[in-house]
Amino acid sequence: MRRPVAVRVVGPLQWIVYPALAAIAATIIFATPVQLFGLMLPEPVFPMVLAFAWPLIRPSMTAPAVLFGLGLFLDLFWNGPLGLWALCLMGVYVVILLSRNLLAGHEGVIRFAWYMACTLAAFLVAYVIVAVRAGNPPAILGLIGQILPTLILYPIADWMLERFDDGDIRFR
């Protein structure tokens, strides 16, 4: 008699909805006016992790829509130009989606290099748009103060890839 095989189903709730809600919560928490040793908390772009990880985990129609909503949330929350972060996050998503076959099978350093390149490109696009719109460029130190914490978030993206990639054996 055959034993039933346990299928670990990873649905959109686990790899899209919960991480998106966690990114919103982390953004709100890190925006609190708390000072530690005279320094404010950094304000990384938490959805950047999702824009990098989601196309590598499994391309879907829901992920870009949620990512677009997260970008609009960031624009409204940080009082920025509407659509700025939605454009930047969607740009990262599209680049990773198109280069998904190149990244297949690579680990660690290669994926971090891609994450770093995509993050820097997204921040460059945001910097140019804000500079053109405002008529003068934003402060470089403030930009670096947001880029570095966003780059430090890569282990979360790596954990998501290890946790959810091939999580559902029905797609193998």
WODA-V886639 format. One record per pair of residues at least 6 apart in sequence whose ideal C-beta (glycine too) atoms are under 7 Angstrom apart, sorted by the first residue. I is the first residue (numbers start at 0). GAP is how many residues later the second one is. Records with the same first field share a line. If there is no record, write none. Layout:
I=GAP / GAP
This chain:
6=162 / 163
7=159 / 160 / 161
8=159
9=154 / 157 / 158
11=50
14=42 / 149
15=46 / 47 / 50
18=31 / 141
19=30 / 46 / 50
22=23 / 24 / 27 / 47
23=49
25=20
26=19 / 47 / 50
29=11 / 12 / 13
30=12
31=9
33=7
41=103 / 107
42=103
43=102 / 105 / 106 / 109
44=29 / 101 / 105
45=107
46=20 / 23 / 24 / 27 / 42
47=41 / 44 / 71 / 74 / 102
48=104 / 107 / 108
49=17
50=16 / 38 / 41 / 42
51=40 / 44 / 63 / 66 / 105
52=104 / 107 / 108
53=9 / 39
54=38 / 41 / 42 / 45
55=40 / 44 / 47 / 105 / 109
56=103 / 104 / 107 / 108
58=38
63=26 / 29
66=22 / 23 / 26
67=18 / 22
69=19
70=14 / 15 / 18 / 19
71=10 / 14
73=11
74=6 / 7 / 8 / 9 / 10 / 11
80=48 / 52
83=42 / 45
87=34 / 37 / 38
90=31 / 34
91=26 / 30
94=23
95=22
102=8 / 11
110=47
111=42
114=39 / 42
115=35
118=28 / 31 / 32
122=20 / 24
126=11 / 16
129=8
130=6 / 7
165=6
